[in-house]
Amino acid sequence: MSTRARNLDAYRTFWSAFTHPDSAAQRHAVADFFAPGADFNASHPINDLSGAASITSGFLTPLLDAFEGLYFRPDIQIGGTGYDGADWVSGMGHLVGTFRKPWCGIAPTDKLVTIRLGDFHRMENGQAIESFVYLDIPELLIQIGRYPLPLPQGTTTQVFGPATHDGLQGDASDPERSAQTYQIMTDMLAGLATKDEAWRPYWHPNMMWYGPASFGRFVGIEEFQKFQVPFEAAFEGWGGGMSPHTPTKHFTRFADGDYSCIGGWPSLQGTHAKPYLGFEPTGVTTRFRVCDWYRLEGDKIIENWVFVDIPDALLQWGYDMIAEAAKI
């Protein structure tokens, strides 16, 4: 079995324990998947944890206590070797459950909710030694009517999985296709925040952009442009990810067949120089925890799933979104 296949098998086994309520199976899954001293980073207000016991008590147990019948529905699960030679698994999907008890200070609704989740795990010897978990908490707040900011520019409807229904990669992918996918992604990223919008040729005209709920979702390259250009313009010195000009970097970039992904903790940074999300300029150099998954059709990106830890970004501006939502 290849390293990629072994890592994906461990990753899928972990999440499969969260298909039905079974606390013993879930404890075993955490102990098996995470190395004893694993570093675990999750969106604000969870943030940094260390080791399987801390991951259970600080992340999983509060979720399982708050959301009755919680289970995970995966849409993408891929694996590969990152640009720095490390082995990774990554995926995206939804946690689903009935919101019975408070979570992160947010009052329950006694109704079914979904929480969009994306994760990355750096693997050694079949276990995760470093993890990054992105949660779209603003999407949950919008669902339950407790979003404390004006509604976003784009729609906040449910995010779909891949239109091709092939995001759960199992068989070995074609190395040449993976390399092509990776190159298209990195060439596109190099064109972001350019005056001539050099990113455009890499996107399908009818692409789908599934952004974080605070930004919204868009179909078509022209609708995406109406979001992307003002977003970049609101920040001076915009950069990161692959840029040599900022300290913010991707912790990984890799491709697996038609799919590719990037993540950074933080990934992007820029100085807040124009109004954005209803906030007047703060002058704060803001660092964004961001991740993306891309699906290619031929040589064009046709679907893009994006997470941005908006509560963490706003906290840098002196605004605690979670605390404000808890008051509603």
JOQUIUR-V482988 format. One record per residue. N is the residue number from 1. RES is the residue in three letters. SS is DSSP state (hx for helix, st for strand, lp for the rest). PSI is psi as a letter, one per 20 degrees, with the letter a starting at -180 (999 if undefined). BURIAL is # if it has 24 or more other C-alpha atoms within 12 Angstrom, else .. Layout:
BEGIN
N_RES_SS_PSI_BURIAL + N_RES_SS_PSI_BURIAL
END
This chain:
BEGIN
1_MET_lp_p_. + 2_SER_lp_r_. + 3_THR_hx_g_. + 4_ARG_hx_g_# + 5_ALA_hx_g_# + 6_ARG_hx_g_# + 7_ASN_hx_g_# + 8_LEU_hx_h_# + 9_ASP_hx_g_# + 10_ALA_hx_g_# + 11_TYR_hx_g_# + 12_ARG_hx_h_# + 13_THR_hx_g_# + 14_PHE_hx_g_# + 15_TRP_hx_h_# + 16_SER_hx_h_# + 17_ALA_lp_i_# + 18_PHE_lp_k_# + 19_THR_lp_h_# + 20_HIS_lp_q_. + 21_PRO_lp_o_. + 22_ASP_lp_n_. + 23_SER_hx_h_. + 24_ALA_hx_g_. + 25_ALA_hx_h_. + 26_GLN_hx_h_# + 27_ARG_hx_g_# + 28_HIS_hx_h_. + 29_ALA_hx_g_# + 30_VAL_hx_g_# + 31_ALA_hx_h_# + 32_ASP_hx_h_# + 33_PHE_hx_g_# + 34_PHE_st_p_# + 35_ALA_st_q_# + 36_PRO_st_h_. + 37_GLY_st_k_. + 38_ALA_st_p_# + 39_ASP_st_p_# + 40_PHE_st_p_# + 41_ASN_st_p_# + 42_ALA_st_q_# + 43_SER_lp_q_# + 44_HIS_lp_p_# + 45_PRO_lp_j_# + 46_ILE_lp_g_# + 47_ASN_st_c_# + 48_ASP_st_p_. + 49_LEU_st_r_# + 50_SER_st_p_# + 51_GLY_lp_q_# + 52_ALA_hx_g_# + 53_ALA_hx_g_# + 54_SER_hx_h_# + 55_ILE_hx_g_# + 56_THR_hx_g_# + 57_SER_hx_h_. + 58_GLY_hx_i_# + 59_PHE_hx_g_# + 60_LEU_hx_g_# + 61_THR_hx_g_# + 62_PRO_hx_h_. + 63_LEU_hx_g_# + 64_LEU_hx_h_# + 65_ASP_hx_h_# + 66_ALA_hx_h_# + 67_PHE_st_o_# + 68_GLU_st_p_# + 69_GLY_st_k_# + 70_LEU_st_p_# + 71_TYR_st_r_# + 72_PHE_st_p_# + 73_ARG_st_o_# + 74_PRO_st_q_# + 75_ASP_st_h_# + 76_ILE_st_p_# + 77_GLN_st_o_# + 78_ILE_st_r_# + 79_GLY_st_q_# + 80_GLY_st_a_# + 81_THR_st_p_# + 82_GLY_lp_r_# + 83_TYR_lp_h_# + 84_ASP_lp_j_. + 85_GLY_lp_i_. + 86_ALA_lp_q_# + 87_ASP_st_p_# + 88_TRP_st_q_# + 89_VAL_st_q_# + 90_SER_st_q_# + 91_GLY_st_r_# + 92_MET_st_q_# + 93_GLY_st_b_# + 94_HIS_st_p_# + 95_LEU_st_p_# + 96_VAL_st_p_# + 97_GLY_st_r_# + 98_THR_st_p_# + 99_PHE_st_n_# + 100_ARG_lp_h_. + 101_LYS_lp_q_. + 102_PRO_lp_q_. + 103_TRP_st_p_# + 104_CYS_lp_k_# + 105_GLY_lp_j_. + 106_ILE_st_p_# + 107_ALA_lp_q_# + 108_PRO_lp_r_# + 109_THR_lp_i_. + 110_ASP_lp_k_. + 111_LYS_lp_q_. + 112_LEU_st_p_. + 113_VAL_st_r_# + 114_THR_st_q_# + 115_ILE_st_o_# + 116_ARG_st_p_# + 117_LEU_st_p_# + 118_GLY_st_q_# + 119_ASP_st_q_# + 120_PHE_st_p_# + 121_HIS_st_p_# + 122_ARG_st_p_# + 123_MET_st_q_# + 124_GLU_st_p_# + 125_ASN_lp_k_. + 126_GLY_lp_j_# + 127_GLN_st_q_# + 128_ALA_st_p_# + 129_ILE_st_i_# + 130_GLU_st_p_# + 131_SER_st_q_# + 132_PHE_st_p_# + 133_VAL_st_p_# + 134_TYR_st_p_# + 135_LEU_st_p_# + 136_ASP_lp_m_# + 137_ILE_hx_h_# + 138_PRO_hx_h_# + 139_GLU_hx_g_# + 140_LEU_hx_g_# + 141_LEU_hx_h_# + 142_ILE_hx_g_# + 143_GLN_hx_g_# + 144_ILE_lp_j_# + 145_GLY_lp_k_. + 146_ARG_lp_k_# + 147_TYR_lp_p_# + 148_PRO_lp_j_# + 149_LEU_lp_r_# + 150_PRO_lp_q_. + 151_LEU_lp_q_. + 152_PRO_lp_r_# + 153_GLN_lp_g_# + 154_GLY_lp_r_# + 155_THR_st_q_# + 156_THR_lp_k_# + 157_THR_lp_r_. + 158_GLN_lp_p_. + 159_VAL_lp_p_# + 160_PHE_lp_q_# + 161_GLY_lp_a_# + 162_PRO_lp_p_# + 163_ALA_lp_h_. + 164_THR_lp_i_. + 165_HIS_lp_k_. + 166_ASP_lp_k_. + 167_GLY_lp_i_# + 168_LEU_st_n_# + 169_GLN_lp_p_# + 170_GLY_lp_f_# + 171_ASP_lp_q_. + 172_ALA_lp_p_. + 173_SER_lp_q_# + 174_ASP_lp_o_. + 175_PRO_hx_h_. + 176_GLU_hx_g_. + 177_ARG_hx_g_. + 178_SER_hx_g_# + 179_ALA_hx_h_# + 180_GLN_hx_g_# + 181_THR_hx_g_# + 182_TYR_hx_g_# + 183_GLN_hx_g_# + 184_ILE_hx_g_# + 185_MET_hx_g_# + 186_THR_hx_h_# + 187_ASP_hx_g_. + 188_MET_hx_g_# + 189_LEU_hx_h_# + 190_ALA_hx_i_. + 191_GLY_lp_i_. + 192_LEU_lp_q_# + 193_ALA_lp_k_# + 194_THR_lp_q_. + 195_LYS_lp_h_. + 196_ASP_lp_j_. + 197_GLU_lp_l_. + 198_ALA_lp_i_. + 199_TRP_lp_h_# + 200_ARG_hx_g_# + 201_PRO_hx_i_. + 202_TYR_hx_i_# + 203_TRP_st_q_# + 204_HIS_st_q_# + 205_PRO_st_h_. + 206_ASN_st_k_. + 207_MET_st_q_# + 208_MET_st_p_# + 209_TRP_st_o_# + 210_TYR_st_n_# + 211_GLY_lp_r_# + 212_PRO_lp_q_# + 213_ALA_lp_h_# + 214_SER_lp_i_# + 215_PHE_lp_g_# + 216_GLY_lp_a_# + 217_ARG_st_q_# + 218_PHE_st_q_# + 219_VAL_st_p_# + 220_GLY_lp_q_. + 221_ILE_hx_h_# + 222_GLU_hx_h_. + 223_GLU_hx_h_. + 224_PHE_hx_g_# + 225_GLN_hx_h_# + 226_LYS_hx_h_. + 227_PHE_hx_g_# + 228_GLN_hx_g_# + 229_VAL_hx_g_# + 230_PRO_hx_h_. + 231_PHE_hx_g_# + 232_GLU_hx_h_# + 233_ALA_hx_i_# + 234_ALA_lp_i_# + 235_PHE_st_p_# + 236_GLU_st_q_. + 237_GLY_st_k_# + 238_TRP_st_p_# + 239_GLY_st_a_# + 240_GLY_st_a_# + 241_GLY_lp_e_# + 242_MET_lp_i_# + 243_SER_lp_p_. + 244_PRO_lp_i_. + 245_HIS_lp_i_. + 246_THR_lp_q_. + 247_PRO_lp_i_# + 248_THR_lp_p_# + 249_LYS_lp_r_# + 250_HIS_lp_p_# + 251_PHE_lp_h_# + 252_THR_st_q_# + 253_ARG_st_p_# + 254_PHE_st_r_# + 255_ALA_st_q_# + 256_ASP_st_n_# + 257_GLY_lp_c_# + 258_ASP_lp_i_# + 259_TYR_st_q_# + 260_SER_st_r_# + 261_CYS_st_q_# + 262_ILE_st_q_# + 263_GLY_st_q_# + 264_GLY_st_q_# + 265_TRP_st_m_# + 266_PRO_st_r_# + 267_SER_st_g_# + 268_LEU_st_q_# + 269_GLN_st_q_# + 270_GLY_st_q_# + 271_THR_st_p_# + 272_HIS_st_o_# + 273_ALA_lp_i_# + 274_LYS_lp_q_. + 275_PRO_lp_p_. + 276_TYR_st_q_# + 277_LEU_lp_k_# + 278_GLY_lp_j_. + 279_PHE_st_p_. + 280_GLU_lp_q_. + 281_PRO_lp_p_. + 282_THR_lp_i_# + 283_GLY_lp_j_. + 284_VAL_lp_p_# + 285_THR_st_o_# + 286_THR_st_p_# + 287_ARG_st_p_# + 288_PHE_st_p_# + 289_ARG_st_o_# + 290_VAL_st_q_# + 291_CYS_st_q_# + 292_ASP_st_q_# + 293_TRP_st_p_# + 294_TYR_st_q_# + 295_ARG_st_p_# + 296_LEU_st_q_# + 297_GLU_st_o_# + 298_GLY_lp_c_. + 299_ASP_lp_k_# + 300_LYS_st_q_# + 301_ILE_st_p_# + 302_ILE_st_h_# + 303_GLU_st_q_# + 304_ASN_st_p_# + 305_TRP_st_p_# + 306_VAL_st_p_# + 307_PHE_st_p_# + 308_VAL_st_p_# + 309_ASP_lp_n_# + 310_ILE_hx_g_# + 311_PRO_hx_h_# + 312_ASP_hx_g_# + 313_ALA_hx_g_# + 314_LEU_hx_h_# + 315_LEU_hx_h_. + 316_GLN_lp_h_. + 317_TRP_lp_j_# + 318_GLY_lp_j_. + 319_TYR_lp_p_. + 320_ASP_lp_n_. + 321_MET_hx_g_# + 322_ILE_hx_g_# + 323_ALA_hx_h_# + 324_GLU_hx_g_. + 325_ALA_hx_h_# + 326_ALA_hx_i_. + 327_LYS_lp_i_. + 328_ILE_lp_999_.
END
